[in-house]
């Protein structure tokens, strides 16, 4: 057998599966231990620490040009979301300079959750994982002065962000 080098796409899919499996294993382990809420609080604090420098710049810019800053933050989020699913699954609509609607359609991440939960025989419901994932974002968004609400839909989710 000749070993060939993985293509970029193959490497990406394998790494995404591995990262997703680690995420799901964390959920499963902490759920079984009764520490899921504490783990999520810790994860949120780590995310806030990673974004702390960006928060201060965004808060300053938000005072000077709130609509432009809101649009910039929202577009950066959509850009970052592409690490989980292609842009074709993301629909972004700006209702105004202070409100945006983000929809994830036919969510590949939900499908990946479902596949990996089944393969690893984890005691998790993929909808529970999606719902819990989405609870993280409004807490972080508050740091940017954004009220964020979400709702799960049949094949994805819908988020509405409003600048305070």
C-alpha positions as CSV (number, residue, x, y, z in Angstrom):
1,X,0.0,0.0,0.0
2,X,1.3,3.4,-0.9
3,X,0.4,6.2,1.6
4,X,-0.7,9.3,-0.1
5,X,-0.9,12.8,1.3
6,X,-4.3,14.0,2.5
7,X,-5.8,16.7,0.4
8,X,-6.6,20.0,2.2
9,X,-10.4,19.1,2.1
10,X,-9.7,15.6,3.6
11,X,-7.5,17.1,6.3
12,X,-10.2,19.7,7.1
13,X,-13.0,17.2,7.4
14,X,-10.9,14.9,9.6
15,X,-9.8,17.7,11.9
16,X,-13.4,19.1,12.1
17,X,-14.6,15.6,13.0
18,X,-12.0,15.3,15.7
19,X,-12.7,18.8,17.2
20,X,-16.4,18.1,17.1
21,X,-16.0,14.7,18.8
22,X,-13.9,16.4,21.5
23,X,-16.7,19.0,22.0
24,X,-19.4,16.2,22.1
25,X,-17.3,14.1,24.5
26,X,-17.0,17.2,26.8
27,X,-20.8,17.6,26.7
28,X,-21.3,13.9,27.4
29,X,-18.8,13.7,30.2
30,X,-19.9,16.9,32.0
31,X,-23.6,15.9,31.6
32,X,-22.9,12.5,33.3
33,X,-20.9,14.2,36.0
34,X,-23.6,16.8,36.7
35,X,-21.0,19.6,35.9
36,X,-22.3,20.8,32.5
37,X,-23.3,24.2,33.7
38,X,-20.0,24.7,35.5
39,X,-18.1,23.6,32.4
40,X,-20.1,26.0,30.1
41,X,-19.4,28.9,32.5
42,X,-15.7,28.1,32.4
43,X,-15.8,27.8,28.6
44,X,-17.6,31.2,28.3
45,X,-15.0,32.8,30.6
46,X,-12.2,31.4,28.4
47,X,-13.9,32.8,25.2
48,X,-14.3,36.2,26.9
49,X,-10.6,36.1,27.8
50,X,-9.7,35.3,24.2
51,X,-11.8,38.2,22.9
52,X,-11.0,40.7,25.7
53,X,-8.8,42.9,23.6
54,X,-11.3,42.9,20.8
55,X,-14.1,43.8,23.2
56,X,-12.3,47.0,24.3
57,X,-11.8,48.2,20.7
58,X,-15.4,47.3,19.8
59,X,-16.8,49.1,22.8
60,X,-14.8,52.2,21.8
61,X,-15.8,52.1,18.2
62,X,-19.4,51.4,19.2
63,X,-19.5,54.8,20.8
64,X,-18.2,56.5,17.7
65,X,-19.9,54.6,14.9
66,X,-22.4,52.1,16.4
67,X,-24.0,51.0,13.1
68,X,-20.7,50.4,11.3
69,X,-19.3,48.6,14.3
70,X,-22.3,46.3,14.6
71,X,-22.1,45.5,10.9
72,X,-18.4,44.7,11.2
73,X,-18.9,42.5,14.3
74,X,-21.7,40.6,12.6
75,X,-19.8,40.1,9.4
76,X,-16.8,38.8,11.4
77,X,-19.0,36.3,13.1
78,X,-20.3,35.0,9.8
79,X,-16.8,34.8,8.5
80,X,-15.8,32.8,11.6
81,X,-18.8,30.5,11.4
82,X,-17.5,29.2,8.1
83,X,-15.1,27.0,10.0
84,X,-18.1,24.8,10.8
85,X,-20.1,25.1,7.6
86,X,-19.9,26.6,4.2
87,X,-21.3,30.1,3.5
88,X,-24.1,28.6,1.3
89,X,-25.7,27.4,4.6
90,X,-25.6,30.9,6.2
91,X,-28.1,33.7,5.4
92,X,-27.4,37.1,6.8
93,X,-29.9,39.9,6.6
94,X,-29.5,43.4,8.1
95,X,-32.9,44.7,9.2
96,X,-31.2,48.0,10.0
97,X,-27.8,49.4,11.2
98,X,-28.7,48.1,14.6
99,X,-30.4,44.7,13.9
100,X,-29.4,41.6,11.9
101,X,-30.9,38.2,11.4
102,X,-28.6,35.2,10.9
103,X,-30.1,31.9,9.7
104,X,-28.3,28.6,9.4
105,X,-30.1,26.4,6.9
106,X,-29.7,22.7,6.4
107,X,-27.1,22.7,9.1
108,X,-24.1,20.5,8.4
109,X,-22.9,20.8,12.0
110,X,-26.2,19.3,13.3
111,X,-25.7,16.5,10.8
112,X,-22.1,16.0,12.0
113,X,-23.3,16.0,15.6
114,X,-25.9,13.4,14.8
115,X,-23.3,11.2,12.9
116,X,-20.6,11.4,15.6
117,X,-23.0,10.9,18.5
118,X,-24.2,7.7,16.9
119,X,-20.7,6.5,16.0
120,X,-19.3,7.1,19.5
121,X,-22.5,5.9,21.1
122,X,-22.8,9.0,23.3
123,X,-25.8,9.6,25.4
124,X,-26.7,12.9,23.8
125,X,-29.4,14.4,21.7
126,X,-28.0,16.5,18.9
127,X,-30.8,19.1,19.3
128,X,-29.8,19.4,23.0
129,X,-26.2,20.1,22.0
130,X,-27.3,22.7,19.4
131,X,-29.6,24.4,21.9
132,X,-26.8,24.4,24.6
133,X,-24.3,25.7,22.1
134,X,-26.6,28.6,21.2
135,X,-27.0,29.6,24.8
136,X,-23.3,30.5,24.9
137,X,-23.5,33.2,22.2
138,X,-26.0,35.6,23.8
139,X,-23.7,35.8,26.9
140,X,-20.7,36.6,24.8
141,X,-22.6,39.0,22.5
142,X,-23.6,41.1,25.6
143,X,-19.9,42.0,25.9
144,X,-20.2,43.8,22.6
145,X,-23.4,45.5,23.6
146,X,-25.6,43.2,21.5
147,X,-28.8,41.6,22.6
148,X,-28.9,38.2,20.9
149,X,-31.8,35.8,20.8
150,X,-32.1,32.5,19.0
151,X,-34.5,29.7,18.1
152,X,-33.8,26.2,16.9
153,X,-35.6,25.4,13.6
154,X,-36.2,22.0,12.0
155,X,-32.9,22.0,10.0
156,X,-31.0,24.8,11.6
157,X,-31.3,27.9,13.7
158,X,-32.2,31.6,13.6
159,X,-30.4,34.3,15.5
160,X,-31.5,37.9,15.9
161,X,-28.9,40.4,17.1
162,X,-29.9,43.9,18.2
163,X,-27.4,46.6,19.2
164,X,-28.3,48.0,22.6
